[in-house]
Amino acid sequence: MIQQVTVFVPASIANLGCGFDIMGMAIESAGDILSMEMSEGDGIEIINRTDYDIPSTVDDNVMTPSIRAMLAAAGVKCHLKVTLMCKIMPGSGIGSSAASAAGAVVALNHLLGNRFSEKEMVEFAMEGEALSSGGAKHADNVAPAILGGIVLICSYSPFEYIHIPFPDTFCAAIAHPRITVRTSDSRAVLPEDIPLKDAINQWANVGGLVAGFINKDIGLVGRSMRDVVVEKHRKKFIPGFDDLRDKLFAAGAKAFNISGSGPSVFALCDGEEKAKDLCKIMSDHFQSLGITADSLVAHGDNRGARVIF
């Protein structure tokens, strides 16, 4: 007998400035929709009904290692047909690969009778992220995609995290310039060693950022969402980054940074109307440089990946 489920997975913003590889938040307004059918047999079939290209072979798709890890842990053999019906634009910097991996494990867990915990689902989804990033297992996108809200990864070995609701008064303005930034390229420019003074500054910023979200203090969030380790190396991939930051803060943004490895950028503010103004500033900025940019206003998604039918 064929069993079927359809899930929605929200987009996500990783790093949040100082939280490189250990923090991320789920956002409304964008996400993946996929269906999964389980039947007798063996193997994985992936069907793409979206407007975007995905890897043509099953072994190259980020969903595959996550699915295989969960099936192995469950001791189950079956045939799975996964159909992508709506997709975050690949390379957009708002968790496209993470949404696919997260959606696959949430759908499969439902078909398996919800035998795995949220924590275990995140760990399975990290297998897909490892394929996407060239071997690094990180959860700053997949954890918020599955859990919703804001997630701080406290440890990867053993895996441990803290889940923080996204304050409902905060709003994000996000822009995706139509340029390509490969995750492998953006990771390749990162330093292997950092000065102690930078490390101390970064630790302080992470603490302030977490406290700001917990206390719903957007001023503290803005003062803390500053990255002294990664941003200075990655911002060169985003034309006019420093100039754009100045424009946004002058217009009332409370925080600004790169979304994941880019090229998307985001700003936080304290209202939807302000976020719309910031989106226009970002779109105009990139247009002035001859670059088309998509923008969106998004509240935090505190529900995470979920079954829709």
C-alpha positions as CSV (number, residue, x, y, z in Angstrom):
1,M,0.0,0.0,0.0
2,I,1.3,3.4,-1.0
3,Q,1.6,6.0,1.8
4,Q,1.9,9.7,1.0
5,V,2.6,12.9,2.8
6,T,3.2,16.6,1.7
7,V,5.3,19.0,3.8
8,F,6.2,22.6,3.8
9,V,9.7,23.7,5.0
10,P,10.5,27.4,5.7
11,A,13.5,29.2,4.3
12,S,16.2,30.2,6.8
13,I,18.9,32.7,7.4
14,A,22.2,31.2,8.8
15,N,25.0,32.7,10.8
16,L,23.2,35.9,11.9
17,G,26.4,37.7,11.7
18,C,28.6,36.5,14.6
19,G,27.0,33.0,14.8
20,F,29.0,31.4,12.0
21,D,27.9,27.8,11.6
22,I,26.1,27.8,15.0
23,M,23.1,30.1,14.6
24,G,20.2,30.5,12.3
25,M,16.5,31.5,12.1
26,A,13.5,30.3,10.1
27,I,11.6,32.9,8.1
28,E,8.1,33.1,6.6
29,S,7.3,34.1,3.0
30,A,9.6,31.5,1.3
31,G,10.0,27.7,1.5
32,D,10.0,24.3,-0.1
33,I,6.9,22.1,-0.7
34,L,7.6,18.4,-1.4
35,S,5.6,15.2,-1.3
36,M,6.9,11.8,-0.5
37,E,5.4,8.4,-1.4
38,M,6.4,5.2,0.4
39,S,5.8,1.8,-1.3
40,E,7.2,-1.7,-1.3
41,G,10.6,-2.1,-3.0
42,D,13.9,-0.3,-2.7
43,G,15.4,2.9,-4.0
44,I,14.8,6.6,-4.2
45,E,13.2,8.5,-7.0
46,I,13.3,12.3,-7.2
47,I,10.9,14.2,-9.4
48,N,11.4,18.0,-10.0
49,R,8.3,20.0,-10.8
50,T,9.8,23.4,-10.0
51,D,11.3,26.0,-12.2
52,Y,14.8,25.4,-10.9
53,D,17.4,22.9,-11.9
54,I,18.4,20.3,-9.3
55,P,21.1,17.6,-9.5
56,S,20.2,15.2,-12.2
57,T,21.3,12.0,-10.3
58,V,19.9,10.8,-7.1
59,D,23.3,10.4,-5.4
60,D,24.1,14.1,-6.0
61,N,20.9,15.4,-4.3
62,V,21.1,16.6,-0.7
63,M,17.9,14.7,0.2
64,T,19.5,11.3,-0.5
65,P,22.1,11.0,2.3
66,S,19.5,12.2,4.8
67,I,16.9,9.7,3.6
68,R,19.4,6.9,3.6
69,A,20.7,7.7,7.1
70,M,17.1,7.7,8.5
71,L,16.1,4.4,6.8
72,A,19.3,2.7,8.0
73,A,18.6,3.9,11.6
74,A,15.0,2.7,11.3
75,G,16.0,-0.6,9.7
76,V,13.5,-0.1,7.0
77,K,13.7,-1.0,3.3
78,C,11.2,0.6,0.9
79,H,10.9,2.6,-2.3
80,L,10.5,6.4,-1.9
81,K,9.3,8.8,-4.6
82,V,10.0,12.4,-3.7
83,T,8.3,15.2,-5.7
84,L,9.5,18.8,-5.4
85,M,6.6,21.1,-6.1
86,C,7.9,24.4,-4.8
87,K,11.6,25.3,-4.3
88,I,13.6,28.1,-2.8
89,M,15.9,29.4,-5.5
90,P,19.2,27.4,-5.4
91,G,22.1,29.6,-4.4
92,S,19.9,32.3,-2.9
93,G,21.5,32.2,0.5
94,I,18.3,31.5,2.4
95,G,18.7,27.7,3.0
96,S,17.7,26.1,-0.3
97,S,19.7,22.9,0.2
98,A,18.8,22.8,3.9
99,A,15.1,23.0,3.1
100,S,15.3,20.0,0.8
101,A,17.2,17.9,3.4
102,A,14.9,19.0,6.2
103,G,11.8,18.4,4.2
104,A,12.9,14.9,3.3
105,V,13.5,13.8,6.9
106,V,10.3,15.4,8.2
107,A,8.3,13.7,5.5
108,L,10.0,10.3,6.0
109,N,9.7,10.5,9.7
110,H,5.9,11.0,9.4
111,L,5.7,8.0,7.1
112,L,7.7,6.0,9.6
113,G,5.2,6.8,12.4
114,N,7.2,9.7,13.9
115,R,9.7,7.4,15.5
116,F,12.5,9.9,15.6
117,S,12.8,13.0,17.7
118,E,13.3,16.5,16.4
119,K,17.0,16.4,17.5
120,E,17.5,13.1,15.6
121,M,15.8,14.6,12.5
122,V,18.2,17.6,12.5
123,E,21.1,15.2,12.7
124,F,19.8,13.2,9.7
125,A,19.3,16.5,7.8
126,M,22.9,17.4,8.5
127,E,24.0,14.5,6.3
128,G,22.5,16.4,3.4
129,E,24.2,19.6,4.3
130,A,27.5,17.8,4.4
131,L,27.0,16.8,0.8
132,S,26.1,20.4,-0.1
133,S,29.1,22.0,1.7
134,G,31.7,19.5,0.7
135,G,31.9,17.5,3.9
136,A,31.1,20.0,6.8
137,K,28.1,18.9,8.9
138,H,26.5,22.1,10.1
139,A,23.0,22.7,11.4
140,D,22.6,26.5,11.2
141,N,20.1,26.2,8.4
142,V,18.6,22.7,8.9
143,A,17.9,23.2,12.6
144,P,15.7,26.3,12.2
145,A,14.1,24.8,9.1
146,I,12.9,21.8,11.1
147,L,12.3,23.5,14.5
148,G,11.3,27.0,13.5
149,G,12.4,30.1,15.3
150,I,16.0,30.8,16.2
151,V,18.4,28.0,17.0
152,L,21.8,28.2,18.7
153,I,24.0,25.1,18.3
154,C,25.8,24.6,21.6
155,S,27.8,21.6,20.5
156,Y,28.2,19.4,17.5
157,S,29.8,16.5,19.4
158,P,27.6,15.6,21.1
159,F,24.9,17.5,19.2
160,E,23.1,20.0,21.4
161,Y,21.1,23.1,20.7
162,I,19.0,25.8,22.3
163,H,15.7,26.8,20.6
164,I,14.5,30.5,20.9
165,P,11.2,31.8,19.6
166,F,11.6,34.6,17.0
167,P,10.1,37.8,18.6
168,D,6.8,38.7,16.8
169,T,7.7,42.4,16.8
170,F,10.8,41.9,14.7
171,C,10.7,41.9,10.9
172,A,13.3,41.1,8.3
173,A,14.0,42.7,4.9
174,I,15.9,40.3,2.6
175,A,17.4,41.0,-0.8
176,H,18.9,38.4,-3.2
177,P,21.0,40.0,-5.9
178,R,21.1,37.9,-9.1
179,I,24.7,37.0,-8.8
180,T,26.2,33.6,-8.0
181,V,28.3,32.9,-4.9
182,R,29.3,29.3,-4.5
183,T,29.3,28.1,-0.9
184,S,32.7,26.4,-1.6
185,D,34.2,29.7,-2.8
186,S,32.8,31.6,0.2
187,R,34.2,29.0,2.6
188,A,37.6,28.9,0.8
189,V,38.4,32.6,1.7
190,L,37.9,32.0,5.5
191,P,41.0,32.1,7.7
192,E,42.1,29.0,9.6
193,D,43.3,31.1,12.5
194,I,42.0,34.3,14.1
195,P,43.6,36.8,16.5
196,L,42.5,36.3,20.2
197,K,41.1,39.8,20.3
198,D,38.8,39.0,17.4
199,A,37.7,35.8,19.1
200,I,36.9,37.6,22.3
201,N,34.9,40.2,20.4
202,Q,33.0,37.5,18.6
203,W,32.2,35.5,21.7
204,A,30.8,38.7,23.3
205,N,28.7,39.4,20.3
206,V,27.2,35.9,20.3
207,G,26.2,36.3,23.9
208,G,24.7,39.6,23.3
209,L,22.8,38.4,20.3
210,V,21.3,35.4,22.2
211,A,20.3,37.7,25.1
212,G,18.8,40.2,22.7
213,F,16.6,37.6,21.1
214,I,15.5,36.1,24.4
215,N,14.7,39.5,25.9
216,K,13.1,40.8,22.6
217,D,15.6,43.7,22.7
218,I,16.1,44.6,19.0
219,G,18.6,47.3,20.0
220,L,20.9,44.7,21.7
221,V,20.4,42.4,18.7
222,G,21.5,45.1,16.4
223,R,24.6,46.0,18.5
224,S,25.5,42.3,18.7
225,M,24.9,41.1,15.2
226,R,28.4,42.1,14.1
227,D,30.9,39.7,12.7
228,V,34.6,40.4,13.1
229,V,35.8,37.0,11.8
230,V,33.9,36.0,8.6
231,E,32.2,39.1,7.1
232,K,35.4,41.0,6.2
233,H,36.4,38.1,3.9
234,R,33.0,37.3,2.4
235,K,31.6,40.8,1.8
236,K,33.8,41.2,-1.3
237,F,31.4,38.8,-3.0
238,I,28.6,41.3,-2.5
239,P,29.0,44.6,-4.5
240,G,28.8,47.7,-2.5
241,F,28.3,45.9,0.8
242,D,29.6,48.6,3.1
243,D,27.8,51.4,1.3
244,L,24.5,49.4,1.5
245,R,25.0,48.9,5.2
246,D,25.4,52.7,5.7
247,K,22.2,53.4,3.7
248,L,20.2,50.8,5.7
249,F,21.3,52.0,9.1
250,A,20.6,55.6,8.1
251,A,17.1,54.5,7.2
252,G,16.4,52.9,10.5
253,A,17.6,49.3,10.2
254,K,18.7,47.8,13.6
255,A,20.9,45.0,12.1
256,F,22.4,44.1,8.8
257,N,24.5,41.2,7.6
258,I,25.0,38.4,5.0
259,S,22.5,35.6,4.9
260,G,24.5,32.4,5.1
261,S,27.3,32.4,2.6
262,G,25.5,35.0,0.4
263,P,24.8,36.5,-1.9
264,S,21.5,37.4,-0.1
265,V,21.7,40.1,2.6
266,F,19.2,40.9,5.3
267,A,18.3,43.6,7.7
268,L,16.3,43.5,10.9
269,C,13.9,46.2,12.0
270,D,10.9,46.7,14.3
271,G,8.0,46.8,11.9
272,E,6.7,45.6,8.6
273,E,6.4,49.1,7.0
274,K,10.0,49.8,7.9
275,A,11.0,46.5,6.4
276,K,9.3,47.4,3.1
277,D,11.3,50.7,3.0
278,L,14.5,48.7,3.6
279,C,13.7,46.3,0.8
280,K,13.4,49.2,-1.6
281,I,16.7,50.6,-0.5
282,M,18.4,47.2,-1.1
283,S,16.7,46.8,-4.5
284,D,17.7,50.3,-5.6
285,H,21.2,49.8,-4.4
286,F,21.8,46.7,-6.5
287,Q,20.0,48.2,-9.5
288,S,22.3,51.2,-9.4
289,L,25.2,48.7,-9.8
290,G,23.5,47.1,-12.8
291,I,22.4,44.0,-10.8
292,T,18.8,42.7,-10.6
293,A,17.7,41.9,-7.1
294,D,14.7,40.2,-5.6
295,S,13.5,41.3,-2.2
296,L,11.0,40.2,0.4
297,V,9.6,41.1,3.8
298,A,9.5,38.3,6.2
299,H,8.5,37.6,9.8
300,G,10.1,34.8,11.7
301,D,8.6,31.3,11.3
302,N,8.2,29.8,14.7
303,R,6.5,26.6,13.4
304,G,9.2,25.1,11.3
305,A,8.8,22.2,8.9
306,R,5.3,20.8,9.0
307,V,2.9,18.4,7.3
308,I,0.3,20.2,5.2
309,F,-1.6,17.2,3.9
